[in-house]
Amino acid sequence: MRISKWKRKLDRLDRMVILLKSSIAYIDISCFVHATEDLEKVMKAMKNAVPTDYAESISFVKSNLKGEYGNPIILFKSRIEDKTIAESVLRHVSSQLSTLDKEKLLQDLDLHLEKGNLYIRLDKQAALRGDLRLWTGDPLHLRIRFRKSKNEELMEILKDFGLLPNLHTS
């Protein structure tokens, strides 16, 4: 009986290695900064959304935009193509989200997945405090582009990264 249990665990680990190996093509992180916001604080919030080991190595491109009424808006964005950093970012987000947020993401997954992309919005204010949580207001945007495009495969990858709750019990 014990050997069977260990075999199942090893099979799961083997499957995780296969799924995780090069599963992420890249991650885009972006955020709008409005004239009423403190630029330094928003940048800190964006850096808090990534692991501290990589926060300083990720550079953001700044674009100056104008709002509907001519108000200045700044767009910061970064594309993370390094596999190690991208996987680390996804693990970081997964480890920081609450179980409730993960359950909500699973419940509304069809709204977040499209053609091999996972779209997540994080609360800017909470991220500034180092707390990551889902948000629909004025968020930090994450787009995770996967090498796979079937939703079933993506769900397994997201479960293995810990971003979705694994409802199966062993």
Backbone hydrogen bonds, N-H to C=O, Kabsch-Sander energy under -0.5 kcal/mol:
donor,donor_aa,acceptor,acceptor_aa,energy
5,K,1,M,-1.7
6,W,2,R,-2.3
7,K,3,I,-2.5
8,R,4,S,-2.1
9,K,5,K,-1.9
10,L,6,W,-2.7
11,D,7,K,-2.8
12,R,8,R,-2.3
13,L,9,K,-2.4
14,D,10,L,-2.8
15,R,11,D,-2.3
16,M,12,R,-2.5
17,V,13,L,-2.5
18,I,14,D,-2.0
19,L,15,R,-2.7
20,L,16,M,-3.2
21,K,17,V,-1.9
23,S,20,L,-1.7
25,A,23,S,-0.5
25,A,145,R,-3.0
26,Y,145,R,-1.5
27,I,80,I,-1.9
28,D,143,R,-2.8
29,I,78,S,-2.6
30,S,141,H,-2.3
31,C,76,F,-2.2
32,F,139,P,-0.5
33,V,74,I,-3.3
34,H,32,F,-0.5
35,A,72,P,-0.8
37,E,34,H,-2.2
39,L,37,E,-0.7
42,V,38,D,-2.1
43,M,39,L,-2.3
44,K,40,E,-2.1
45,A,41,K,-2.3
46,M,42,V,-2.3
47,K,43,M,-2.3
48,N,44,K,-2.0
49,A,45,A,-0.7
49,A,46,M,-0.9
50,V,47,K,-1.3
54,Y,51,P,-1.8
55,A,51,P,-1.1
56,E,52,T,-0.5
57,S,54,Y,-0.7
58,I,54,Y,-1.0
59,S,57,S,-0.6
61,V,77,K,-3.4
63,S,75,L,-2.4
65,L,63,S,-0.6
65,L,73,I,-3.8
67,G,71,N,-3.7
70,G,67,G,-2.0
73,I,65,L,-2.5
74,I,33,V,-2.6
75,L,63,S,-2.9
76,F,31,C,-2.6
76,F,74,I,-0.5
77,K,61,V,-1.8
78,S,29,I,-2.3
80,I,27,I,-3.4
80,I,78,S,-0.5
81,E,79,R,-0.7
86,A,82,D,-3.0
87,E,83,K,-2.6
88,S,84,T,-2.0
89,V,85,I,-2.6
90,L,86,A,-2.3
91,R,87,E,-2.4
92,H,88,S,-2.5
93,V,89,V,-2.8
94,S,90,L,-2.5
95,S,91,R,-2.5
96,Q,92,H,-1.6
97,L,93,V,-1.9
102,K,98,S,-2.2
103,E,99,T,-2.4
104,K,100,L,-2.3
105,L,101,D,-2.6
106,L,102,K,-2.3
107,Q,103,E,-2.5
108,D,104,K,-2.2
109,L,106,L,-1.2
111,L,108,D,-2.2
112,H,108,D,-0.6
112,H,109,L,-1.3
113,L,109,L,-1.8
114,E,117,N,-2.3
116,G,149,S,-0.6
117,N,114,E,-1.3
118,L,144,I,-2.4
119,Y,112,H,-2.9
119,Y,117,N,-0.5
120,I,118,L,-0.5
120,I,142,L,-2.8
122,L,140,L,-2.7
123,D,133,R,-2.5
124,K,138,D,-0.6
127,A,123,D,-2.3
128,L,124,K,-1.9
129,R,125,Q,-1.1
130,G,127,A,-1.3
131,D,126,A,-2.8
132,L,130,G,-0.5
135,W,121,R,-1.9
140,L,122,L,-2.8
141,H,30,S,-3.2
142,L,120,I,-2.9
143,R,28,D,-2.6
144,I,118,L,-2.9
144,I,142,L,-0.5
145,R,26,Y,-2.8
145,R,143,R,-0.7
146,F,116,G,-3.1
146,F,144,I,-0.6
147,R,23,S,-2.4
148,K,23,S,-0.5
154,L,150,K,-2.3
155,M,151,N,-2.6
156,E,152,E,-1.7
157,I,153,E,-2.2
158,L,154,L,-2.9
159,K,155,M,-2.3
160,D,156,E,-2.4
161,F,157,I,-1.9
162,G,158,L,-0.6
162,G,159,K,-0.7
163,L,158,L,-2.2
164,L,158,L,-1.1
167,L,165,P,-0.9
